[in-house]
Amino acid sequence: MVVRPLNFTVRRRVRDLMRNSFSCLVVFVLTVIAWFYGVTYWRHALLDGRSFESRWTLDSRFLFAVWGFDFLLTLLAGFGLLFLAKGKRPVLWVAILGLGFFLLKVRFTRHWISSDADWGIYVEDYGTYVMPPLGALAGGFLARWVRSMQHSRRAA
């Protein structure tokens, strides 16, 4: 039985798959660590020392305090991962990163909502699940745009 070497394109795809998987895992772990350290300071800077009489229904300060950090952190993670990812579909890896953050939020975030709650309460609470994937995809598309601008400047 003769063992033939793999085709060059197959080897390259396997190498890219391994590299992208490792890059995605490293970016995910670093982002989760940054989230654990940074979210406390972010929310204290925006909400500390303020008192509120009732729950804010779609108040922009509250949404920025709760959703802003998740969005900005995953935007940076998606931006960085797109530059690390190789192959034909780097945005797919950014989407996988966003899906990982979504699943992490679903697993470790608890919401206790009354059955007679206003629709704004649902938007506030369930928006925390949506912001990390949106941030990662926005960072990926922003990095893709920056990369295309760099290529267009080189060609000129």
TORGUTOR-967631 format. One record per residue: residue in three letters; x, y, z of N, C-alpha, C in turn. Coordinates in steps of 0.05 Angstrom, whole numbers, plus 5000, padded with zeros to 4 digits. Example, Ala and Ser with C-alpha at 12.3 -4.5 7.8 and 13.67 -1.06 7.14 Angstrom:
BEGIN
@r = Ala&n.u = 5264&n.v = 4886&n.w = 5156&ca.u = 5246&ca.v = 4910&ca.w = 5156&c.u = 5264&c.v = 4934&c.w = 5156
@r = Ser&n.u = 5257&n.v = 4955&n.w = 5142&ca.u = 5273&ca.v = 4979&ca.w = 5143&c.u = 5258&c.v = 5001&c.w = 5157
END
This chain:
BEGIN
@r = Met&n.u = 5017&n.v = 4977&n.w = 5000&ca.u = 5000&ca.v = 5000&ca.w = 5000&c.u = 5018&c.v = 5025&c.w = 5000
@r = Val&n.u = 5012&n.v = 5042&n.w = 4981&ca.u = 5028&ca.v = 5066&ca.w = 4978&c.u = 5014&c.v = 5090&c.w = 4991
@r = Val&n.u = 5028&n.v = 5104&n.w = 5008&ca.u = 5016&ca.v = 5128&ca.w = 5021&c.u = 5025&c.v = 5152&c.w = 5005
@r = Arg&n.u = 5006&n.v = 5166&n.w = 4993&ca.u = 5013&ca.v = 5189&ca.w = 4977&c.u = 5011&c.v = 5214&c.w = 4994
@r = Pro&n.u = 5028&n.v = 5233&n.w = 4989&ca.u = 5026&ca.v = 5258&ca.w = 5004&c.u = 5001&c.v = 5274&c.w = 4996
@r = Leu&n.u = 4991&n.v = 5289&n.w = 5015&ca.u = 4967&ca.v = 5304&ca.w = 5010&c.u = 4972&c.v = 5326&c.w = 4989
@r = Asn&n.u = 4952&n.v = 5332&n.w = 4975&ca.u = 4953&ca.v = 5354&ca.w = 4956&c.u = 4960&c.v = 5380&c.w = 4971
@r = Phe&n.u = 4974&n.v = 5398&n.w = 4956&ca.u = 4982&ca.v = 5423&ca.w = 4969&c.u = 4959&c.v = 5439&c.w = 4979
@r = Thr&n.u = 4937&n.v = 5441&n.w = 4964&ca.u = 4914&ca.v = 5456&ca.w = 4973&c.u = 4901&c.v = 5444&c.w = 4997
@r = Val&n.u = 4900&n.v = 5418&n.w = 4998&ca.u = 4888&ca.v = 5405&ca.w = 5022&c.u = 4906&c.v = 5410&c.w = 5046
@r = Arg&n.u = 4932&n.v = 5408&n.w = 5044&ca.u = 4950&ca.v = 5414&ca.w = 5066&c.u = 4946&c.v = 5443&c.w = 5075
@r = Arg&n.u = 4944&n.v = 5461&n.w = 5056&ca.u = 4941&ca.v = 5489&ca.w = 5063&c.u = 4914&c.v = 5494&c.w = 5077
@r = Arg&n.u = 4893&n.v = 5480&n.w = 5068&ca.u = 4867&ca.v = 5484&ca.w = 5081&c.u = 4868&c.v = 5472&c.w = 5110
@r = Val&n.u = 4880&n.v = 5450&n.w = 5113&ca.u = 4882&ca.v = 5438&ca.w = 5140&c.u = 4899&c.v = 5456&c.w = 5158
@r = Arg&n.u = 4921&n.v = 5467&n.w = 5148&ca.u = 4938&ca.v = 5485&ca.w = 5163&c.u = 4922&c.v = 5510&c.w = 5170
@r = Asp&n.u = 4907&n.v = 5521&n.w = 5151&ca.u = 4891&ca.v = 5545&ca.w = 5157&c.u = 4869&c.v = 5539&c.w = 5177
@r = Leu&n.u = 4857&n.v = 5515&n.w = 5175&ca.u = 4837&ca.v = 5508&ca.w = 5195&c.u = 4848&c.v = 5506&c.w = 5223
@r = Met&n.u = 4871&n.v = 5494&n.w = 5225&ca.u = 4884&ca.v = 5491&ca.w = 5252&c.u = 4892&c.v = 5519&c.w = 5262
@r = Arg&n.u = 4904&n.v = 5535&n.w = 5245&ca.u = 4913&ca.v = 5562&ca.w = 5254&c.u = 4889&c.v = 5579&c.w = 5261
@r = Asn&n.u = 4868&n.v = 5579&n.w = 5245&ca.u = 4844&ca.v = 5595&ca.w = 5251&c.u = 4830&c.v = 5585&c.w = 5277
@r = Ser&n.u = 4829&n.v = 5559&n.w = 5281&ca.u = 4817&ca.v = 5548&ca.w = 5305&c.u = 4832&c.v = 5558&c.w = 5330
@r = Phe&n.u = 4858&n.v = 5556&n.w = 5328&ca.u = 4875&ca.v = 5564&ca.w = 5351&c.u = 4873&c.v = 5594&c.w = 5355
@r = Ser&n.u = 4873&n.v = 5610&n.w = 5334&ca.u = 4871&ca.v = 5639&ca.w = 5336&c.u = 4844&c.v = 5647&c.w = 5348
@r = Cys&n.u = 4823&n.v = 5633&n.w = 5339&ca.u = 4796&ca.v = 5639&ca.w = 5350&c.u = 4794&c.v = 5632&c.w = 5380
@r = Leu&n.u = 4806&n.v = 5610&n.w = 5387&ca.u = 4806&ca.v = 5602&ca.w = 5415&c.u = 4822&c.v = 5622&c.w = 5432
@r = Val&n.u = 4845&n.v = 5630&n.w = 5423&ca.u = 4862&ca.v = 5649&ca.w = 5438&c.u = 4848&c.v = 5676&c.w = 5441
@r = Val&n.u = 4836&n.v = 5686&n.w = 5419&ca.u = 4822&ca.v = 5712&ca.w = 5420&c.u = 4798&c.v = 5709&c.w = 5439
@r = Phe&n.u = 4784&n.v = 5687&n.w = 5438&ca.u = 4761&ca.v = 5683&ca.w = 5455&c.u = 4769&c.v = 5683&c.w = 5485
@r = Val&n.u = 4789&n.v = 5669&n.w = 5492&ca.u = 4798&ca.v = 5667&ca.w = 5519&c.u = 4808&c.v = 5694&c.w = 5529
@r = Leu&n.u = 4824&n.v = 5708&n.w = 5513&ca.u = 4834&ca.v = 5735&ca.w = 5520&c.u = 4812&c.v = 5755&c.w = 5524
@r = Thr&n.u = 4792&n.v = 5753&n.w = 5507&ca.u = 4769&ca.v = 5771&ca.w = 5509&c.u = 4752&c.v = 5765&c.w = 5534
@r = Val&n.u = 4749&n.v = 5740&n.w = 5540&ca.u = 4734&ca.v = 5733&ca.w = 5565&c.u = 4749&c.v = 5743&c.w = 5589
@r = Ile&n.u = 4775&n.v = 5740&n.w = 5590&ca.u = 4791&ca.v = 5750&ca.w = 5612&c.u = 4789&c.v = 5781&c.w = 5614
@r = Ala&n.u = 4791&n.v = 5794&n.w = 5591&ca.u = 4788&ca.v = 5823&ca.w = 5590&c.u = 4760&c.v = 5832&c.w = 5600
@r = Trp&n.u = 4740&n.v = 5816&n.w = 5593&ca.u = 4713&ca.v = 5823&ca.w = 5601&c.u = 4710&c.v = 5821&c.w = 5631
@r = Phe&n.u = 4721&n.v = 5800&n.w = 5643&ca.u = 4719&ca.v = 5796&ca.w = 5672&c.u = 4733&c.v = 5819&c.w = 5687
@r = Tyr&n.u = 4756&n.v = 5829&n.w = 5677&ca.u = 4769&ca.v = 5850&ca.w = 5690&c.u = 4758&c.v = 5878&c.w = 5684
@r = Gly&n.u = 4748&n.v = 5881&n.w = 5659&ca.u = 4740&ca.v = 5908&ca.w = 5650&c.u = 4711&c.v = 5915&c.w = 5656
@r = Val&n.u = 4693&n.v = 5896&n.w = 5657&ca.u = 4665&ca.v = 5903&ca.w = 5659&c.u = 4659&c.v = 5917&c.w = 5686
@r = Thr&n.u = 4672&n.v = 5910&n.w = 5707&ca.u = 4667&ca.v = 5922&ca.w = 5733&c.u = 4675&c.v = 5952&c.w = 5732
@r = Tyr&n.u = 4698&n.v = 5958&n.w = 5720&ca.u = 4707&ca.v = 5986&ca.w = 5719&c.u = 4690&c.v = 6002&c.w = 5700
@r = Trp&n.u = 4681&n.v = 5989&n.w = 5678&ca.u = 4664&ca.v = 6003&ca.w = 5659&c.u = 4637&c.v = 6011&c.w = 5672
@r = Arg&n.u = 4625&n.v = 5992&n.w = 5685&ca.u = 4599&ca.v = 5999&ca.w = 5697&c.u = 4601&c.v = 6017&c.w = 5721
@r = His&n.u = 4623&n.v = 6015&n.w = 5736&ca.u = 4627&ca.v = 6034&ca.w = 5758&c.u = 4631&c.v = 6062&c.w = 5747
@r = Ala&n.u = 4646&n.v = 6065&n.w = 5726&ca.u = 4651&ca.v = 6091&ca.w = 5714&c.u = 4626&c.v = 6104&c.w = 5704
@r = Leu&n.u = 4607&n.v = 6088&n.w = 5693&ca.u = 4583&ca.v = 6099&ca.w = 5682&c.u = 4560&c.v = 6101&c.w = 5701
@r = Leu&n.u = 4559&n.v = 6084&n.w = 5721&ca.u = 4535&ca.v = 6082&ca.w = 5738&c.u = 4540&c.v = 6088&c.w = 5768
@r = Asp&n.u = 4565&n.v = 6089&n.w = 5776&ca.u = 4571&ca.v = 6092&ca.w = 5805&c.u = 4563&c.v = 6120&c.w = 5814
@r = Gly&n.u = 4551&n.v = 6121&n.w = 5838&ca.u = 4543&ca.v = 6146&ca.w = 5849&c.u = 4516&c.v = 6157&c.w = 5839
@r = Arg&n.u = 4503&n.v = 6143&n.w = 5822&ca.u = 4477&ca.v = 6152&ca.w = 5812&c.u = 4455&c.v = 6135&c.w = 5826
@r = Ser&n.u = 4433&n.v = 6148&n.w = 5831&ca.u = 4411&ca.v = 6134&ca.w = 5842&c.u = 4387&c.v = 6137&c.w = 5824
@r = Phe&n.u = 4372&n.v = 6115&n.w = 5822&ca.u = 4349&ca.v = 6114&ca.w = 5804&c.u = 4325&c.v = 6104&c.w = 5820
@r = Glu&n.u = 4302&n.v = 6117&n.w = 5815&ca.u = 4278&ca.v = 6109&ca.w = 5829&c.u = 4265&c.v = 6084&c.w = 5819
@r = Ser&n.u = 4268&n.v = 6079&n.w = 5793&ca.u = 4255&ca.v = 6055&ca.w = 5782&c.u = 4273&c.v = 6044&c.w = 5760
@r = Arg&n.u = 4265&n.v = 6022&n.w = 5750&ca.u = 4280&ca.v = 6010&ca.w = 5728&c.u = 4277&c.v = 6027&c.w = 5703
@r = Trp&n.u = 4299&n.v = 6031&n.w = 5688&ca.u = 4299&ca.v = 6048&ca.w = 5665&c.u = 4290&c.v = 6032&c.w = 5641
@r = Thr&n.u = 4269&n.v = 6040&n.w = 5629&ca.u = 4260&ca.v = 6026&ca.w = 5605&c.u = 4272&c.v = 6040&c.w = 5581
@r = Leu&n.u = 4291&n.v = 6026&n.w = 5569&ca.u = 4305&ca.v = 6035&ca.w = 5545&c.u = 4318&c.v = 6062&c.w = 5549
@r = Asp&n.u = 4330&n.v = 6066&n.w = 5572&ca.u = 4346&ca.v = 6091&ca.w = 5577&c.u = 4373&c.v = 6087&c.w = 5564
@r = Ser&n.u = 4381&n.v = 6107&n.w = 5549&ca.u = 4406&ca.v = 6104&ca.w = 5534&c.u = 4431&c.v = 6101&c.w = 5551
@r = Arg&n.u = 4431&n.v = 6114&n.w = 5575&ca.u = 4454&ca.v = 6111&ca.w = 5593&c.u = 4456&c.v = 6082&c.w = 5603
@r = Phe&n.u = 4433&n.v = 6071&n.w = 5610&ca.u = 4434&ca.v = 6043&ca.w = 5619&c.u = 4442&c.v = 6024&c.w = 5597
@r = Leu&n.u = 4431&n.v = 6028&n.w = 5573&ca.u = 4438&ca.v = 6010&ca.w = 5551&c.u = 4467&c.v = 6012&c.w = 5544
@r = Phe&n.u = 4478&n.v = 6037&n.w = 5545&ca.u = 4506&ca.v = 6040&ca.w = 5539&c.u = 4523&c.v = 6027&c.w = 5560
@r = Ala&n.u = 4514&n.v = 6029&n.w = 5586&ca.u = 4530&ca.v = 6017&ca.w = 5608&c.u = 4529&c.v = 5987&c.w = 5606
@r = Val&n.u = 4507&n.v = 5975&n.w = 5599&ca.u = 4504&ca.v = 5946&ca.w = 5598&c.u = 4513&c.v = 5934&c.w = 5572
@r = Trp&n.u = 4504&n.v = 5946&n.w = 5550&ca.u = 4511&ca.v = 5934&ca.w = 5524&c.u = 4536&c.v = 5945&c.w = 5512
@r = Gly&n.u = 4544&n.v = 5969&n.w = 5519&ca.u = 4567&ca.v = 5983&ca.w = 5506&c.u = 4593&c.v = 5968&c.w = 5509
@r = Phe&n.u = 4599&n.v = 5959&n.w = 5534&ca.u = 4624&ca.v = 5945&ca.w = 5538&c.u = 4625&c.v = 5919&c.w = 5523
@r = Asp&n.u = 4604&n.v = 5904&n.w = 5523&ca.u = 4603&ca.v = 5879&ca.w = 5508&c.u = 4607&c.v = 5884&c.w = 5479
@r = Phe&n.u = 4593&n.v = 5904&n.w = 5468&ca.u = 4595&ca.v = 5910&ca.w = 5440&c.u = 4624&c.v = 5919&c.w = 5432
@r = Leu&n.u = 4635&n.v = 5938&n.w = 5448&ca.u = 4662&ca.v = 5948&ca.w = 5441&c.u = 4683&c.v = 5927&c.w = 5444
@r = Leu&n.u = 4681&n.v = 5910&n.w = 5465&ca.u = 4701&ca.v = 5890&ca.w = 5469&c.u = 4701&c.v = 5869&c.w = 5447
@r = Thr&n.u = 4676&n.v = 5860&n.w = 5440&ca.u = 4675&ca.v = 5840&ca.w = 5418&c.u = 4680&c.v = 5853&c.w = 5391
@r = Leu&n.u = 4675&n.v = 5879&n.w = 5388&ca.u = 4683&ca.v = 5892&ca.w = 5363&c.u = 4714&c.v = 5891&c.w = 5360
@r = Leu&n.u = 4728&n.v = 5897&n.w = 5381&ca.u = 4757&ca.v = 5895&ca.w = 5380&c.u = 4767&c.v = 5866&c.w = 5375
@r = Ala&n.u = 4753&n.v = 5847&n.w = 5388&ca.u = 4760&ca.v = 5819&ca.w = 5384&c.u = 4755&c.v = 5810&c.w = 5355
@r = Gly&n.u = 4733&n.v = 5817&n.w = 5344&ca.u = 4727&ca.v = 5810&ca.w = 5316&c.u = 4746&c.v = 5824&c.w = 5297
@r = Phe&n.u = 4753&n.v = 5849&n.w = 5303&ca.u = 4772&ca.v = 5864&ca.w = 5286&c.u = 4799&c.v = 5849&c.w = 5286
@r = Gly&n.u = 4809&n.v = 5842&n.w = 5310&ca.u = 4834&ca.v = 5828&ca.w = 5312&c.u = 4834&c.v = 5801&c.w = 5299
@r = Leu&n.u = 4813&n.v = 5786&n.w = 5303&ca.u = 4811&ca.v = 5759&ca.w = 5293&c.u = 4811&c.v = 5759&c.w = 5262
@r = Leu&n.u = 4798&n.v = 5778&n.w = 5250&ca.u = 4797&ca.v = 5778&ca.w = 5221&c.u = 4825&c.v = 5782&c.w = 5209
@r = Phe&n.u = 4842&n.v = 5797&n.w = 5223&ca.u = 4870&ca.v = 5800&ca.w = 5213&c.u = 4887&c.v = 5775&c.w = 5218
@r = Leu&n.u = 4879&n.v = 5760&n.w = 5238&ca.u = 4894&ca.v = 5735&ca.w = 5244&c.u = 4885&c.v = 5711&c.w = 5227
@r = Ala&n.u = 4859&n.v = 5712&n.w = 5219&ca.u = 4848&ca.v = 5689&ca.w = 5204&c.u = 4859&c.v = 5688&c.w = 5175
@r = Lys&n.u = 4865&n.v = 5665&n.w = 5166&ca.u = 4874&ca.v = 5661&ca.w = 5138&c.u = 4854&c.v = 5643&c.w = 5124
@r = Gly&n.u = 4855&n.v = 5644&n.w = 5098&ca.u = 4838&ca.v = 5628&ca.w = 5082&c.u = 4817&c.v = 5644&c.w = 5067
@r = Lys&n.u = 4797&n.v = 5630&n.w = 5056&ca.u = 4777&ca.v = 5643&ca.w = 5039&c.u = 4755&c.v = 5657&c.w = 5054
@r = Arg&n.u = 4749&n.v = 5648&n.w = 5078&ca.u = 4726&ca.v = 5658&ca.w = 5093&c.u = 4734&c.v = 5667&c.w = 5122
@r = Pro&n.u = 4749&n.v = 5688&n.w = 5124&ca.u = 4756&ca.v = 5697&ca.w = 5152&c.u = 4732&c.v = 5708&c.w = 5167
@r = Val&n.u = 4712&n.v = 5718&n.w = 5154&ca.u = 4688&ca.v = 5729&ca.w = 5168&c.u = 4673&c.v = 5706&c.w = 5181
@r = Leu&n.u = 4675&n.v = 5682&n.w = 5170&ca.u = 4662&ca.v = 5659&ca.w = 5182&c.u = 4674&c.v = 5654&c.w = 5210
@r = Trp&n.u = 4700&n.v = 5657&n.w = 5213&ca.u = 4713&ca.v = 5654&ca.w = 5239&c.u = 4704&c.v = 5675&c.w = 5259
@r = Val&n.u = 4700&n.v = 5699&n.w = 5249&ca.u = 4690&ca.v = 5721&ca.w = 5266&c.u = 4661&c.v = 5714&c.w = 5275
@r = Ala&n.u = 4646&n.v = 5703&n.w = 5257&ca.u = 4618&ca.v = 5695&ca.w = 5264&c.u = 4619&c.v = 5672&c.w = 5285
@r = Ile&n.u = 4638&n.v = 5654&n.w = 5283&ca.u = 4641&ca.v = 5632&ca.w = 5302&c.u = 4648&c.v = 5644&c.w = 5329
@r = Leu&n.u = 4666&n.v = 5664&n.w = 5329&ca.u = 4673&ca.v = 5678&ca.w = 5354&c.u = 4649&c.v = 5691&c.w = 5366
@r = Gly&n.u = 4633&n.v = 5705&n.w = 5350&ca.u = 4608&ca.v = 5717&ca.w = 5361&c.u = 4589&c.v = 5697&c.w = 5372
@r = Leu&n.u = 4587&n.v = 5674&n.w = 5358&ca.u = 4569&ca.v = 5653&ca.w = 5368&c.u = 4579&c.v = 5642&c.w = 5395
@r = Gly&n.u = 4606&n.v = 5640&n.w = 5398&ca.u = 4617&ca.v = 5632&ca.w = 5424&c.u = 4610&c.v = 5651&c.w = 5446
@r = Phe&n.u = 4611&n.v = 5677&n.w = 5441&ca.u = 4603&ca.v = 5697&ca.w = 5461&c.u = 4573&c.v = 5695&c.w = 5467
@r = Phe&n.u = 4557&n.v = 5690&n.w = 5446&ca.u = 4528&ca.v = 5687&ca.w = 5450&c.u = 4523&c.v = 5663&c.w = 5469
@r = Leu&n.u = 4535&n.v = 5641&n.w = 5463&ca.u = 4531&ca.v = 5617&ca.w = 5479&c.u = 4541&c.v = 5621&c.w = 5508
@r = Leu&n.u = 4563&n.v = 5635&n.w = 5511&ca.u = 4573&ca.v = 5641&ca.w = 5538&c.u = 4553&c.v = 5658&c.w = 5553
@r = Lys&n.u = 4542&n.v = 5678&n.w = 5540&ca.u = 4522&ca.v = 5695&ca.w = 5553&c.u = 4497&c.v = 5680&c.w = 5561
@r = Val&n.u = 4488&n.v = 5663&n.w = 5542&ca.u = 4464&ca.v = 5647&ca.w = 5548&c.u = 4468&c.v = 5628&c.w = 5571
@r = Arg&n.u = 4492&n.v = 5617&n.w = 5573&ca.u = 4498&ca.v = 5598&ca.w = 5594&c.u = 4500&c.v = 5611&c.w = 5622
@r = Phe&n.u = 4513&n.v = 5635&n.w = 5623&ca.u = 4520&ca.v = 5646&ca.w = 5649&c.u = 4504&c.v = 5671&c.w = 5657
@r = Thr&n.u = 4485&n.v = 5680&n.w = 5641&ca.u = 4469&ca.v = 5703&ca.w = 5647&c.u = 4441&c.v = 5694&c.w = 5655
@r = Arg&n.u = 4431&n.v = 5705&n.w = 5677&ca.u = 4405&ca.v = 5698&ca.w = 5687&c.u = 4387&c.v = 5723&c.w = 5687
@r = His&n.u = 4363&n.v = 5720&n.w = 5678&ca.u = 4344&ca.v = 5742&ca.w = 5678&c.u = 4318&c.v = 5732&c.w = 5691
@r = Trp&n.u = 4308&n.v = 5747&n.w = 5710&ca.u = 4283&ca.v = 5740&ca.w = 5723&c.u = 4263&c.v = 5762&c.w = 5715
@r = Ile&n.u = 4246&n.v = 5756&n.w = 5697&ca.u = 4227&ca.v = 5776&ca.w = 5686&c.u = 4199&c.v = 5768&c.w = 5694
@r = Ser&n.u = 4184&n.v = 5787&n.w = 5703&ca.u = 4157&ca.v = 5782&ca.w = 5710&c.u = 4140&c.v = 5777&c.w = 5685
@r = Ser&n.u = 4119&n.v = 5761&n.w = 5688&ca.u = 4103&ca.v = 5755&ca.w = 5664&c.u = 4087&c.v = 5780&c.w = 5655
@r = Asp&n.u = 4083&n.v = 5799&n.w = 5672&ca.u = 4069&ca.v = 5823&ca.w = 5664&c.u = 4088&c.v = 5847&c.w = 5658
@r = Ala&n.u = 4113&n.v = 5841&n.w = 5653&ca.u = 4133&ca.v = 5862&ca.w = 5648&c.u = 4128&c.v = 5876&c.w = 5621
@r = Asp&n.u = 4137&n.v = 5901&n.w = 5620&ca.u = 4135&ca.v = 5916&ca.w = 5595&c.u = 4154&c.v = 5905&c.w = 5574
@r = Trp&n.u = 4149&n.v = 5910&n.w = 5549&ca.u = 4165&ca.v = 5899&ca.w = 5527&c.u = 4194&c.v = 5911&c.w = 5528
@r = Gly&n.u = 4197&n.v = 5935&n.w = 5539&ca.u = 4223&ca.v = 5946&ca.w = 5541&c.u = 4242&c.v = 5931&c.w = 5559
@r = Ile&n.u = 4230&n.v = 5918&n.w = 5580&ca.u = 4246&ca.v = 5901&ca.w = 5598&c.u = 4258&c.v = 5877&c.w = 5582
@r = Tyr&n.u = 4242&n.v = 5866&n.w = 5565&ca.u = 4251&ca.v = 5843&ca.w = 5549&c.u = 4273&c.v = 5852&c.w = 5530
@r = Val&n.u = 4270&n.v = 5876&n.w = 5518&ca.u = 4291&ca.v = 5886&ca.w = 5500&c.u = 4317&c.v = 5890&c.w = 5515
@r = Glu&n.u = 4316&n.v = 5902&n.w = 5539&ca.u = 4340&ca.v = 5907&ca.w = 5554&c.u = 4354&c.v = 5881&c.w = 5562
@r = Asp&n.u = 4338&n.v = 5862&n.w = 5572&ca.u = 4350&ca.v = 5837&ca.w = 5582&c.u = 4360&c.v = 5819&c.w = 5560
@r = Tyr&n.u = 4344&n.v = 5815&n.w = 5539&ca.u = 4353&ca.v = 5797&ca.w = 5518&c.u = 4372&c.v = 5810&c.w = 5498
@r = Gly&n.u = 4374&n.v = 5836&n.w = 5499&ca.u = 4394&ca.v = 5850&ca.w = 5483&c.u = 4422&c.v = 5843&c.w = 5491
@r = Thr&n.u = 4426&n.v = 5835&n.w = 5516&ca.u = 4453&ca.v = 5827&ca.w = 5525&c.u = 4463&c.v = 5803&c.w = 5510
@r = Tyr&n.u = 4445&n.v = 5786&n.w = 5500&ca.u = 4453&ca.v = 5763&ca.w = 5485&c.u = 4461&c.v = 5770&c.w = 5456
@r = Val&n.u = 4449&n.v = 5791&n.w = 5446&ca.u = 4453&ca.v = 5798&ca.w = 5417&c.u = 4477&c.v = 5816&c.w = 5413
@r = Met&n.u = 4484&n.v = 5832&n.w = 5432&ca.u = 4506&ca.v = 5851&ca.w = 5428&c.u = 4533&c.v = 5838&c.w = 5422
@r = Pro&n.u = 4542&n.v = 5817&n.w = 5436&ca.u = 4568&ca.v = 5806&ca.w = 5430&c.u = 4570&c.v = 5795&c.w = 5401
@r = Pro&n.u = 4551&n.v = 5780&n.w = 5391&ca.u = 4554&ca.v = 5772&ca.w = 5363&c.u = 4553&c.v = 5796&c.w = 5343
@r = Leu&n.u = 4536&n.v = 5816&n.w = 5349&ca.u = 4535&ca.v = 5839&ca.w = 5331&c.u = 4562&c.v = 5854&c.w = 5332
@r = Gly&n.u = 4573&n.v = 5857&n.w = 5356&ca.u = 4599&ca.v = 5870&ca.w = 5359&c.u = 4621&c.v = 5856&c.w = 5344
@r = Ala&n.u = 4622&n.v = 5829&n.w = 5346&ca.u = 4642&ca.v = 5814&ca.w = 5333&c.u = 4640&c.v = 5816&c.w = 5302
@r = Leu&n.u = 4615&n.v = 5814&n.w = 5292&ca.u = 4611&ca.v = 5817&ca.w = 5263&c.u = 4617&c.v = 5845&c.w = 5254
@r = Ala&n.u = 4610&n.v = 5865&n.w = 5270&ca.u = 4616&ca.v = 5893&ca.w = 5262&c.u = 4647&c.v = 5897&c.w = 5261
@r = Gly&n.u = 4661&n.v = 5885&n.w = 5281&ca.u = 4690&ca.v = 5887&ca.w = 5280&c.u = 4702&c.v = 5872&c.w = 5257
@r = Gly&n.u = 4691&n.v = 5849&n.w = 5250&ca.u = 4700&ca.v = 5834&ca.w = 5226&c.u = 4696&c.v = 5850&c.w = 5200
@r = Phe&n.u = 4672&n.v = 5861&n.w = 5197&ca.u = 4667&ca.v = 5876&ca.w = 5173&c.u = 4683&c.v = 5902&c.w = 5172
@r = Leu&n.u = 4688&n.v = 5915&n.w = 5195&ca.u = 4705&ca.v = 5938&ca.w = 5196&c.u = 4734&c.v = 5931&c.w = 5188
@r = Ala&n.u = 4744&n.v = 5909&n.w = 5199&ca.u = 4771&ca.v = 5900&ca.w = 5191&c.u = 4772&c.v = 5893&c.w = 5162
@r = Arg&n.u = 4751&n.v = 5881&n.w = 5152&ca.u = 4751&ca.v = 5874&ca.w = 5123&c.u = 4752&c.v = 5900&c.w = 5106
@r = Trp&n.u = 4737&n.v = 5920&n.w = 5114&ca.u = 4738&ca.v = 5946&ca.w = 5100&c.u = 4765&c.v = 5959&c.w = 5102
@r = Val&n.u = 4778&n.v = 5958&n.w = 5126&ca.u = 4805&ca.v = 5969&ca.w = 5129&c.u = 4825&c.v = 5954&c.w = 5111
@r = Arg&n.u = 4822&n.v = 5927&n.w = 5110&ca.u = 4840&ca.v = 5911&ca.w = 5094&c.u = 4836&c.v = 5918&c.w = 5064
@r = Ser&n.u = 4811&n.v = 5922&n.w = 5055&ca.u = 4807&ca.v = 5929&ca.w = 5027&c.u = 4818&c.v = 5956&c.w = 5021
@r = Met&n.u = 4816&n.v = 5975&n.w = 5040&ca.u = 4828&ca.v = 6001&ca.w = 5036&c.u = 4858&c.v = 6000&c.w = 5034
@r = Gln&n.u = 4870&n.v = 5982&n.w = 5049&ca.u = 4900&ca.v = 5979&ca.w = 5048&c.u = 4907&c.v = 5968&c.w = 5020
@r = His&n.u = 4892&n.v = 5948&n.w = 5010&ca.u = 4898&ca.v = 5936&ca.w = 4984&c.u = 4894&c.v = 5956&c.w = 4962
@r = Ser&n.u = 4873&n.v = 5973&n.w = 4964&ca.u = 4868&ca.v = 5993&ca.w = 4943&c.u = 4890&c.v = 6015&c.w = 4943
@r = Arg&n.u = 4901&n.v = 6021&n.w = 4966&ca.u = 4922&ca.v = 6041&ca.w = 4966&c.u = 4948&c.v = 6030&c.w = 4955
@r = Arg&n.u = 4953&n.v = 6004&n.w = 4960&ca.u = 4977&ca.v = 5992&ca.w = 4948&c.u = 4975&c.v = 5990&c.w = 4918
@r = Ala&n.u = 4951&n.v = 5985&n.w = 4908&ca.u = 4948&ca.v = 5982&ca.w = 4879&c.u = 4950&c.v = 6009&c.w = 4865
@r = Ala&n.u = 4945&n.v = 6031&n.w = 4879&ca.u = 4945&ca.v = 6057&ca.w = 4866&c.u = 4973&c.v = 6067&c.w = 4862
END
